[in-house]
Amino acid sequence: MAEATQFNIVDPGIEEGLEKLTEERKNEVLSKFVATLKKGRFDVYVNTCIHCGLCSDACHWYQSFKDPIYSPVGKVKQTIWEILRRDGKVDKDFIRRAAEIAFTECNLCKRCSMYCPFGIDIGYMMNMVRRLCHLLGVVPLYIQDTCNSHAVTMNQMWVKEDEWIDTVFWQEDEGQAEIKNFYIPFDKEGADVMFSVIGPEPKFKPQLIQEVATLMYIAGIDFTFPSFDGWDNSDMAMYVGDFETCERIKRAHFEAAMKLKVKRIVMCECGHAFRSVYDVGNRCLGWKAHPIPVIHAIQLYYELLKSGRLKVVKKIKEPVTLHDPCNVVRGRGLGKYARYIMEQICENFIEMTPNNEHNFCCAAGGGVINCGPIWRGKRVAGNSVKADQIKRTGAKIVVTPCHNCHSGIADIIETYKLGVKNVFLVELLLQVVEIPDELKVEY
């Protein structure tokens, strides 16, 4: 196996997991994994790849380092192909390197699949390597801790129910300083919309709860938040490969909506959480379709602007560019909606090159940022491509309608000293939409 020459990072979760891993457990898990590799999608992918390397230039890791070990096909060669070649008889050093590759050198963005002549889904293959590492108990500490939080509290940040409720009431108080009779309803049965946030919002960015509630209140949307489990739509278990916990999270999410008898779920500006519903969660549950329609916040904003329920009274004058979150745009095709919004609210909207489904990943998605601070330097170094993209636009504001993208782009801006402001869509919308006179607080 090739060695990673650029970094030498010791992750306590990986090391402690290897210490606890017995030969019996290792052999048992790997023998089952090898059997899985020899059938179904894995078998087709492994035997279809012609090693052409066209996937390499599609990957921001390879583009940033120009080292073949970071190419998508190189990652498969160092993991799945080696496991097959050795018939599962690999040692702990191999498992350590496989965990590092799968968790910290691939964002599962699936851009490489767009350029593969056979459409091989390398993101899926790397996620299955993560699944293997999960079953072996060899997972980076921070993301495993986040998964544990999901398993125990049904949210990503160990937020207790009373803390969640208190935070929303606090944001309701904040909103009442600007909007007359403003309130954020909890547990309203039969509402048109159940709005679903992610754990980091009440923990670190509670103002986003107030801001999106303000937009819906201005637009006259009949909405509610659940006060109980299911309010958090994030899902790091999906990215750990713990599909059992992923299933529990998605069930709680949908059961909350069904309990409240809402007409549809609107998910906040988060990509991985959205993907966990439209691409993974329903399959973990064995459901053919969602019991309640689910849309992303971008689609809601588009609807409100297109219908005139939100009226734009001025536009952002500074040059603005847009980052396309992989799970929202490449994975779900919402780029056209995002661009409609940008054109409505910005005087000078500048596209990144490339853009839409061809845009590069933020380097934080796929759970990579959730592997913790010790991996930050490697993660940011692995995406000089995104820094170059942003810099070339000359924009002063970059819109990142996804939480992990927002954090990842913030790190890139700081590291590469880009001097660009990083915002969510809702933050710009509140600057430009009309607040009706009857809703304005008089001082």
One Martini backbone bead per residue (centre of mass of N, CA, C, O) as a GRO file, in nm:
protein
  443
    1MET     BB    1   0.097   0.036   0.021
    2ALA     BB    2   0.067   0.353   0.004
    3GLU     BB    3   0.201   0.647   0.128
    4ALA     BB    4   0.144   0.923   0.331
    5THR     BB    5   0.359   1.204   0.309
    6GLN     BB    6   0.218   1.478   0.422
    7PHE     BB    7   0.106   1.309   0.679
    8ASN     BB    8   0.103   1.271   1.062
    9ILE     BB    9  -0.178   1.135   1.208
   10VAL     BB   10  -0.321   1.088   1.535
   11ASP     BB   11  -0.605   0.892   1.613
   12PRO     BB   12  -0.763   0.780   1.889
   13GLY     BB   13  -0.993   0.612   1.759
   14ILE     BB   14  -0.816   0.435   1.580
   15GLU     BB   15  -0.610   0.329   1.792
   16GLU     BB   16  -0.810   0.210   2.001
   17GLY     BB   17  -0.951   0.021   1.801
   18LEU     BB   18  -0.698  -0.150   1.735
   19GLU     BB   19  -0.640  -0.249   2.023
   20LYS     BB   20  -0.931  -0.398   2.052
   21LEU     BB   21  -0.876  -0.568   1.808
   22THR     BB   22  -0.933  -0.881   1.715
   23GLU     BB   23  -0.869  -1.143   1.519
   24GLU     BB   24  -1.149  -1.262   1.515
   25ARG     BB   25  -1.302  -1.007   1.433
   26LYS     BB   26  -1.144  -0.939   1.179
   27ASN     BB   27  -1.199  -1.206   1.022
   28GLU     BB   28  -1.506  -1.198   1.028
   29VAL     BB   29  -1.556  -0.926   0.884
   30LEU     BB   30  -1.374  -0.971   0.627
   31SER     BB   31  -1.512  -1.222   0.514
   32LYS     BB   32  -1.784  -1.079   0.464
   33PHE     BB   33  -1.675  -0.851   0.286
   34VAL     BB   34  -1.563  -1.024   0.057
   35ALA     BB   35  -1.835  -1.147  -0.019
   36THR     BB   36  -1.956  -0.870  -0.100
   37LEU     BB   37  -1.744  -0.795  -0.326
   38LYS     BB   38  -1.845  -1.064  -0.508
   39LYS     BB   39  -2.113  -0.882  -0.537
   40GLY     BB   40  -2.289  -0.687  -0.714
   41ARG     BB   41  -2.178  -0.372  -0.729
   42PHE     BB   42  -1.888  -0.435  -0.664
   43ASP     BB   43  -1.830  -0.637  -0.889
   44VAL     BB   44  -1.890  -0.444  -1.120
   45TYR     BB   45  -1.690  -0.218  -1.051
   46VAL     BB   46  -1.423  -0.382  -1.035
   47ASN     BB   47  -1.468  -0.519  -1.337
   48THR     BB   48  -1.495  -0.236  -1.502
   49CYS     BB   49  -1.246  -0.111  -1.441
   50ILE     BB   50  -0.964   0.035  -1.655
   51HIS     BB   51  -0.757   0.242  -1.531
   52CYS     BB   52  -0.765   0.543  -1.672
   53GLY     BB   53  -0.795   0.814  -1.470
   54LEU     BB   54  -1.040   1.022  -1.519
   55CYS     BB   55  -1.104   1.080  -1.210
   56SER     BB   56  -0.872   1.257  -1.104
   57ASP     BB   57  -0.948   1.557  -1.207
   58ALA     BB   58  -1.224   1.548  -1.031
   59CYS     BB   59  -1.036   1.568  -0.777
   60HIS     BB   60  -0.936   1.780  -0.526
   61TRP     BB   61  -0.710   1.612  -0.405
   62TYR     BB   62  -0.547   1.567  -0.661
   63GLN     BB   63  -0.531   1.862  -0.757
   64SER     BB   64  -0.371   1.960  -0.497
   65PHE     BB   65  -0.126   1.720  -0.501
   66LYS     BB   66  -0.050   1.531  -0.746
   67ASP     BB   67  -0.126   1.241  -0.617
   68PRO     BB   68  -0.225   0.917  -0.681
   69ILE     BB   69  -0.334   0.844  -0.389
   70TYR     BB   70  -0.579   1.074  -0.434
   71SER     BB   71  -0.716   0.921  -0.628
   72PRO     BB   72  -0.991   0.745  -0.669
   73VAL     BB   73  -0.854   0.483  -0.778
   74GLY     BB   74  -0.635   0.481  -0.556
   75LYS     BB   75  -0.829   0.432  -0.316
   76VAL     BB   76  -0.933   0.160  -0.418
   77LYS     BB   77  -0.659   0.016  -0.446
   78GLN     BB   78  -0.582   0.055  -0.129
   79THR     BB   79  -0.843  -0.119  -0.050
   80ILE     BB   80  -1.039  -0.314  -0.208
   81TRP     BB   81  -0.828  -0.453  -0.390
   82GLU     BB   82  -0.649  -0.553  -0.155
   83ILE     BB   83  -0.858  -0.724  -0.012
   84LEU     BB   84  -0.897  -0.913  -0.252
   85ARG     BB   85  -0.602  -0.999  -0.302
   86ARG     BB   86  -0.590  -1.101   0.020
   87ASP     BB   87  -0.860  -1.223   0.116
   88GLY     BB   88  -0.872  -1.036   0.397
   89LYS     BB   89  -0.552  -1.054   0.478
   90VAL     BB   90  -0.515  -0.809   0.702
   91ASP     BB   91  -0.374  -0.564   0.884
   92LYS     BB   92  -0.364  -0.295   1.100
   93ASP     BB   93  -0.216  -0.102   0.910
   94PHE     BB   94  -0.421  -0.121   0.686
   95ILE     BB   95  -0.668  -0.022   0.845
   96ARG     BB   96  -0.560   0.253   0.916
   97ARG     BB   97  -0.533   0.352   0.619
   98ALA     BB   98  -0.825   0.298   0.531
   99ALA     BB   99  -0.952   0.498   0.730
  100GLU     BB  100  -0.808   0.750   0.629
  101ILE     BB  101  -0.912   0.744   0.343
  102ALA     BB  102  -1.227   0.723   0.389
  103PHE     BB  103  -1.251   0.974   0.606
  104THR     BB  104  -0.999   1.199   0.493
  105GLU     BB  105  -0.981   1.150   0.140
  106CYS     BB  106  -1.309   1.149   0.119
  107ASN     BB  107  -1.630   1.321   0.042
  108LEU     BB  108  -1.848   1.174  -0.132
  109CYS     BB  109  -1.925   1.367  -0.392
  110LYS     BB  110  -1.923   1.221  -0.695
  111ARG     BB  111  -1.761   1.359  -0.926
  112CYS     BB  112  -1.610   1.117  -1.052
  113SER     BB  113  -1.865   0.973  -1.177
  114MET     BB  114  -1.906   1.187  -1.410
  115TYR     BB  115  -1.607   1.092  -1.551
  116CYS     BB  116  -1.682   0.812  -1.574
  117PRO     BB  117  -1.749   0.598  -1.842
  118PHE     BB  118  -1.925   0.397  -1.620
  119GLY     BB  119  -2.028   0.523  -1.342
  120ILE     BB  120  -1.859   0.482  -1.097
  121ASP     BB  121  -1.922   0.458  -0.739
  122ILE     BB  122  -1.689   0.567  -0.521
  123GLY     BB  123  -1.849   0.675  -0.284
  124TYR     BB  124  -1.979   0.406  -0.214
  125MET     BB  125  -1.716   0.246  -0.167
  126MET     BB  126  -1.606   0.427   0.065
  127ASN     BB  127  -1.850   0.387   0.252
  128MET     BB  128  -1.794   0.078   0.282
  129VAL     BB  129  -1.526   0.115   0.424
  130ARG     BB  130  -1.652   0.252   0.665
  131ARG     BB  131  -1.826   0.016   0.744
  132LEU     BB  132  -1.594  -0.167   0.808
  133CYS     BB  133  -1.469   0.013   1.030
  134HIS     BB  134  -1.713   0.010   1.213
  135LEU     BB  135  -1.716  -0.303   1.259
  136LEU     BB  136  -1.412  -0.280   1.381
  137GLY     BB  137  -1.380   0.001   1.553
  138VAL     BB  138  -1.239   0.212   1.324
  139VAL     BB  139  -1.274   0.547   1.422
  140PRO     BB  140  -1.286   0.856   1.438
  141LEU     BB  141  -1.351   1.022   1.720
  142TYR     BB  142  -1.549   1.257   1.650
  143ILE     BB  143  -1.754   1.103   1.466
  144GLN     BB  144  -1.823   0.887   1.678
  145ASP     BB  145  -1.934   1.080   1.890
  146THR     BB  146  -2.163   1.183   1.712
  147CYS     BB  147  -2.298   0.908   1.676
  148ASN     BB  148  -2.351   0.863   1.976
  149SER     BB  149  -2.543   1.101   2.006
  150HIS     BB  150  -2.758   0.994   1.821
  151ALA     BB  151  -2.812   0.726   1.978
  152VAL     BB  152  -2.896   0.875   2.253
  153THR     BB  153  -3.046   1.177   2.152
  154MET     BB  154  -3.120   1.225   1.837
  155ASN     BB  155  -2.857   1.410   1.819
  156GLN     BB  156  -2.544   1.563   1.743
  157MET     BB  157  -2.510   1.762   2.037
  158TRP     BB  158  -2.639   1.679   2.313
  159VAL     BB  159  -2.932   1.788   2.310
  160LYS     BB  160  -3.170   1.871   2.508
  161GLU     BB  161  -3.498   1.925   2.508
  162ASP     BB  162  -3.496   2.187   2.686
  163GLU     BB  163  -3.275   2.328   2.516
  164TRP     BB  164  -3.425   2.342   2.254
  165ILE     BB  165  -3.671   2.500   2.354
  166ASP     BB  166  -3.521   2.744   2.477
  167THR     BB  167  -3.386   2.837   2.213
  168VAL     BB  168  -3.645   2.901   2.057
  169PHE     BB  169  -3.758   3.107   2.259
  170TRP     BB  170  -3.521   3.299   2.237
  171GLN     BB  171  -3.562   3.354   1.929
  172GLU     BB  172  -3.842   3.468   1.961
  173ASP     BB  173  -3.757   3.715   2.127
  174GLU     BB  174  -3.568   3.833   1.913
  175GLY     BB  175  -3.790   3.869   1.687
  176GLN     BB  176  -3.978   4.073   1.852
  177ALA     BB  177  -3.788   4.325   1.796
  178GLU     BB  178  -3.892   4.327   1.471
  179ILE     BB  179  -4.165   4.151   1.498
  180LYS     BB  180  -4.491   4.153   1.516
  181ASN     BB  181  -4.613   3.882   1.684
  182PHE     BB  182  -4.387   3.693   1.705
  183TYR     BB  183  -4.366   3.332   1.635
  184ILE     BB  184  -4.280   2.986   1.736
  185PRO     BB  185  -4.414   2.695   1.663
  186PHE     BB  186  -4.516   2.414   1.850
  187ASP     BB  187  -4.680   2.132   1.770
  188LYS     BB  188  -4.853   2.185   1.505
  189GLU     BB  189  -5.128   2.056   1.390
  190GLY     BB  190  -5.147   2.053   1.036
  191ALA     BB  191  -4.923   2.181   0.910
  192ASP     BB  192  -4.759   2.257   0.622
  193VAL     BB  193  -4.482   2.288   0.798
  194MET     BB  194  -4.185   2.113   0.884
  195PHE     BB  195  -3.912   2.235   1.037
  196SER     BB  196  -3.565   2.127   0.987
  197VAL     BB  197  -3.283   2.093   1.170
  198ILE     BB  198  -2.962   2.111   1.313
  199GLY     BB  199  -2.773   2.074   1.592
  200PRO     BB  200  -2.576   2.330   1.546
  201GLU     BB  201  -2.786   2.553   1.576
  202PRO     BB  202  -2.851   2.556   1.887
  203LYS     BB  203  -2.541   2.550   1.960
  204PHE     BB  204  -2.409   2.788   1.735
  205LYS     BB  205  -2.677   2.894   1.527
  206PRO     BB  206  -2.963   3.023   1.637
  207GLN     BB  207  -3.029   3.257   1.433
  208LEU     BB  208  -3.134   3.072   1.201
  209ILE     BB  209  -3.406   3.007   1.326
  210GLN     BB  210  -3.516   3.295   1.326
  211GLU     BB  211  -3.475   3.365   1.025
  212VAL     BB  212  -3.658   3.145   0.899
  213ALA     BB  213  -3.908   3.215   1.064
  214THR     BB  214  -3.934   3.502   0.956
  215LEU     BB  215  -3.981   3.433   0.663
  216MET     BB  216  -4.239   3.262   0.710
  217TYR     BB  217  -4.399   3.482   0.855
  218ILE     BB  218  -4.401   3.692   0.626
  219ALA     BB  219  -4.526   3.472   0.412
  220GLY     BB  220  -4.753   3.295   0.568
  221ILE     BB  221  -4.657   3.034   0.695
  222ASP     BB  222  -4.760   2.714   0.800
  223PHE     BB  223  -4.573   2.636   1.088
  224THR     BB  224  -4.333   2.402   1.249
  225PHE     BB  225  -4.193   2.259   1.545
  226PRO     BB  226  -4.048   2.012   1.709
  227SER     BB  227  -3.996   1.923   2.059
  228PHE     BB  228  -3.902   1.644   1.970
  229ASP     BB  229  -3.790   1.385   1.842
  230GLY     BB  230  -3.680   1.495   1.500
  231TRP     BB  231  -3.558   1.789   1.471
  232ASP     BB  232  -3.300   1.643   1.377
  233ASN     BB  233  -3.152   1.595   1.037
  234SER     BB  234  -2.899   1.482   1.100
  235ASP     BB  235  -2.626   1.221   0.985
  236MET     BB  236  -2.337   1.067   1.084
  237ALA     BB  237  -2.399   0.766   1.062
  238MET     BB  238  -2.388   0.751   0.757
  239TYR     BB  239  -2.064   0.830   0.760
  240VAL     BB  240  -1.976   0.578   0.939
  241GLY     BB  241  -2.169   0.313   0.869
  242ASP     BB  242  -2.428   0.336   1.069
  243PHE     BB  243  -2.727   0.215   0.963
  244GLU     BB  244  -2.886   0.164   1.222
  245THR     BB  245  -2.886   0.457   1.328
  246CYS     BB  246  -2.992   0.588   1.074
  247GLU     BB  247  -3.270   0.456   1.090
  248ARG     BB  248  -3.357   0.585   1.359
  249ILE     BB  249  -3.340   0.880   1.270
  250LYS     BB  250  -3.543   0.869   1.030
  251ARG     BB  251  -3.783   0.765   1.185
  252ALA     BB  252  -3.808   1.003   1.382
  253HIS     BB  253  -3.848   1.220   1.169
  254PHE     BB  254  -4.110   1.104   1.036
  255GLU     BB  255  -4.277   1.061   1.297
  256ALA     BB  256  -4.298   1.357   1.370
  257ALA     BB  257  -4.458   1.441   1.116
  258MET     BB  258  -4.693   1.237   1.153
  259LYS     BB  259  -4.785   1.331   1.434
  260LEU     BB  260  -4.841   1.637   1.314
  261LYS     BB  261  -4.971   1.628   1.025
  262VAL     BB  262  -4.804   1.722   0.797
  263LYS     BB  263  -4.749   1.802   0.458
  264ARG     BB  264  -4.435   1.890   0.502
  265ILE     BB  265  -4.081   1.892   0.467
  266VAL     BB  266  -3.829   2.127   0.574
  267MET     BB  267  -3.496   2.165   0.508
  268CYS     BB  268  -3.228   2.296   0.581
  269GLU     BB  269  -2.907   2.430   0.518
  270CYS     BB  270  -2.839   2.105   0.426
  271GLY     BB  271  -2.690   1.831   0.270
  272HIS     BB  272  -2.656   1.561   0.429
  273ALA     BB  273  -2.942   1.552   0.545
  274PHE     BB  274  -3.083   1.539   0.273
  275ARG     BB  275  -2.944   1.279   0.176
  276SER     BB  276  -3.045   1.096   0.414
  277VAL     BB  277  -3.331   1.095   0.278
  278TYR     BB  278  -3.312   1.065  -0.051
  279ASP     BB  279  -3.067   0.820  -0.042
  280VAL     BB  280  -3.063   0.647   0.252
  281GLY     BB  281  -3.287   0.627   0.474
  282ASN     BB  282  -3.512   0.483   0.309
  283ARG     BB  283  -3.335   0.229   0.260
  284CYS     BB  284  -3.283   0.147   0.551
  285LEU     BB  285  -3.607   0.116   0.590
  286GLY     BB  286  -3.741   0.003   0.312
  287TRP     BB  287  -3.839   0.251   0.148
  288LYS     BB  288  -3.962   0.367  -0.150
  289ALA     BB  289  -4.097   0.615   0.000
  290HIS     BB  290  -4.211   0.895   0.130
  291PRO     BB  291  -4.461   0.971   0.359
  292ILE     BB  292  -4.339   1.268   0.325
  293PRO     BB  293  -4.268   1.539   0.186
  294VAL     BB  294  -3.936   1.663   0.073
  295ILE     BB  295  -3.750   1.968   0.119
  296HIS     BB  296  -3.548   2.225   0.055
  297ALA     BB  297  -3.489   2.547   0.132
  298ILE     BB  298  -3.440   2.639  -0.157
  299GLN     BB  299  -3.726   2.565  -0.255
  300LEU     BB  300  -3.878   2.754  -0.069
  301TYR     BB  301  -3.753   3.021  -0.157
  302TYR     BB  302  -3.839   2.998  -0.448
  303GLU     BB  303  -4.144   2.990  -0.403
  304LEU     BB  304  -4.169   3.267  -0.252
  305LEU     BB  305  -4.057   3.439  -0.487
  306LYS     BB  306  -4.227   3.338  -0.731
  307SER     BB  307  -4.515   3.404  -0.580
  308GLY     BB  308  -4.469   3.676  -0.386
  309ARG     BB  309  -4.444   3.626  -0.070
  310LEU     BB  310  -4.170   3.745  -0.146
  311LYS     BB  311  -4.030   4.076  -0.152
  312VAL     BB  312  -3.808   4.255  -0.344
  313VAL     BB  313  -3.656   4.588  -0.261
  314LYS     BB  314  -3.356   4.491  -0.288
  315LYS     BB  315  -3.002   4.466  -0.361
  316ILE     BB  316  -2.709   4.323  -0.373
  317LYS     BB  317  -2.410   4.495  -0.460
  318GLU     BB  318  -2.214   4.299  -0.413
  319PRO     BB  319  -2.017   4.058  -0.513
  320VAL     BB  320  -2.150   3.726  -0.590
  321THR     BB  321  -2.120   3.386  -0.494
  322LEU     BB  322  -2.163   3.021  -0.556
  323HIS     BB  323  -2.193   2.735  -0.373
  324ASP     BB  324  -2.223   2.387  -0.457
  325PRO     BB  325  -2.369   2.149  -0.302
  326CYS     BB  326  -2.343   1.823  -0.359
  327ASN     BB  327  -2.622   1.710  -0.223
  328VAL     BB  328  -2.802   1.936  -0.374
  329VAL     BB  329  -2.694   1.946  -0.675
  330ARG     BB  330  -2.565   1.683  -0.774
  331GLY     BB  331  -2.779   1.499  -0.611
  332ARG     BB  332  -3.067   1.700  -0.675
  333GLY     BB  333  -3.081   1.956  -0.880
  334LEU     BB  334  -3.087   2.277  -0.736
  335GLY     BB  335  -2.936   2.499  -0.906
  336LYS     BB  336  -3.172   2.659  -1.043
  337TYR     BB  337  -3.293   2.769  -0.779
  338ALA     BB  338  -3.045   2.917  -0.670
  339ARG     BB  339  -3.018   3.109  -0.922
  340TYR     BB  340  -3.282   3.252  -0.897
  341ILE     BB  341  -3.223   3.379  -0.625
  342MET     BB  342  -2.964   3.532  -0.700
  343GLU     BB  343  -3.097   3.708  -0.928
  344GLN     BB  344  -3.308   3.849  -0.731
  345ILE     BB  345  -3.078   3.957  -0.492
  346CYS     BB  346  -2.849   4.029  -0.714
  347GLU     BB  347  -2.653   4.244  -0.907
  348ASN     BB  348  -2.365   4.059  -0.876
  349PHE     BB  349  -2.348   3.757  -1.023
  350ILE     BB  350  -2.088   3.505  -0.985
  351GLU     BB  351  -1.949   3.246  -1.130
  352MET     BB  352  -1.811   2.966  -1.099
  353THR     BB  353  -1.517   2.765  -1.210
  354PRO     BB  354  -1.698   2.552  -1.203
  355ASN     BB  355  -2.054   2.456  -1.200
  356ASN     BB  356  -2.284   2.319  -1.040
  357GLU     BB  357  -2.234   1.982  -1.081
  358HIS     BB  358  -1.912   2.070  -1.135
  359ASN     BB  359  -1.845   2.148  -0.874
  360PHE     BB  360  -1.654   2.175  -0.603
  361CYS     BB  361  -1.581   2.077  -0.313
  362CYS     BB  362  -1.531   2.190   0.029
  363ALA     BB  363  -1.386   1.943   0.212
  364ALA     BB  364  -1.619   1.880   0.451
  365GLY     BB  365  -1.775   1.670   0.349
  366GLY     BB  366  -1.866   1.343   0.430
  367GLY     BB  367  -1.751   1.390   0.742
  368VAL     BB  368  -1.462   1.518   0.751
  369ILE     BB  369  -1.501   1.753   0.956
  370ASN     BB  370  -1.605   1.541   1.184
  371CYS     BB  371  -1.305   1.430   1.250
  372GLY     BB  372  -1.166   1.698   1.327
  373PRO     BB  373  -0.904   1.918   1.405
  374ILE     BB  374  -0.656   1.728   1.328
  375TRP     BB  375  -0.762   1.741   1.006
  376ARG     BB  376  -0.767   2.035   0.896
  377GLY     BB  377  -0.500   2.079   0.739
  378LYS     BB  378  -0.550   1.855   0.532
  379ARG     BB  379  -0.826   1.945   0.426
  380VAL     BB  380  -0.737   2.229   0.322
  381ALA     BB  381  -0.500   2.132   0.143
  382GLY     BB  382  -0.714   1.946  -0.029
  383ASN     BB  383  -0.849   2.261  -0.130
  384SER     BB  384  -0.714   2.476  -0.338
  385VAL     BB  385  -0.930   2.476  -0.559
  386LYS     BB  386  -1.148   2.640  -0.409
  387ALA     BB  387  -0.981   2.891  -0.360
  388ASP     BB  388  -0.941   2.954  -0.662
  389GLN     BB  389  -1.235   2.983  -0.738
  390ILE     BB  390  -1.306   3.221  -0.555
  391LYS     BB  391  -1.082   3.420  -0.642
  392ARG     BB  392  -1.161   3.444  -0.952
  393THR     BB  393  -1.435   3.603  -0.910
  394GLY     BB  394  -1.410   3.863  -0.703
  395ALA     BB  395  -1.573   3.820  -0.466
  396LYS     BB  396  -1.721   3.923  -0.138
  397ILE     BB  397  -1.936   3.685  -0.157
  398VAL     BB  398  -2.023   3.359  -0.020
  399VAL     BB  399  -2.256   3.114  -0.085
  400THR     BB  400  -2.356   2.852   0.170
  401PRO     BB  401  -2.624   2.612   0.155
  402CYS     BB  402  -2.441   2.468   0.399
  403HIS     BB  403  -2.293   2.372   0.682
  404ASN     BB  404  -2.032   2.226   0.598
  405CYS     BB  405  -1.961   2.427   0.380
  406HIS     BB  406  -1.941   2.674   0.560
  407SER     BB  407  -1.704   2.564   0.733
  408GLY     BB  408  -1.510   2.495   0.501
  409ILE     BB  409  -1.497   2.777   0.369
  410ALA     BB  410  -1.396   2.925   0.618
  411ASP     BB  411  -1.123   2.780   0.628
  412ILE     BB  412  -1.029   2.867   0.346
  413ILE     BB  413  -1.043   3.171   0.383
  414GLU     BB  414  -0.840   3.180   0.618
  415THR     BB  415  -0.593   3.026   0.500
  416TYR     BB  416  -0.599   3.194   0.205
  417LYS     BB  417  -0.677   3.489   0.241
  418LEU     BB  418  -0.958   3.604   0.080
  419GLY     BB  419  -1.164   3.819   0.198
  420VAL     BB  420  -1.448   3.666   0.247
  421LYS     BB  421  -1.782   3.640   0.276
  422ASN     BB  422  -1.985   3.403   0.470
  423VAL     BB  423  -2.310   3.273   0.368
  424PHE     BB  424  -2.637   3.235   0.392
  425LEU     BB  425  -2.927   3.273   0.230
  426VAL     BB  426  -3.107   3.387   0.460
  427GLU     BB  427  -2.928   3.637   0.517
  428LEU     BB  428  -2.985   3.779   0.244
  429LEU     BB  429  -3.293   3.781   0.235
  430LEU     BB  430  -3.334   3.968   0.492
  431GLN     BB  431  -3.199   4.222   0.339
  432VAL     BB  432  -3.432   4.235   0.077
  433VAL     BB  433  -3.699   4.198   0.206
  434GLU     BB  434  -4.017   4.265   0.281
  435ILE     BB  435  -4.170   4.436   0.555
  436PRO     BB  436  -4.455   4.478   0.658
  437ASP     BB  437  -4.596   4.729   0.831
  438GLU     BB  438  -4.776   4.544   1.024
  439LEU     BB  439  -4.486   4.395   1.129
  440LYS     BB  440  -4.367   4.642   1.250
  441VAL     BB  441  -4.181   4.775   1.494
  442GLU     BB  442  -4.245   5.032   1.717
  443TYR     BB  443  -4.042   5.319   1.863
   0.00000   0.00000   0.00000
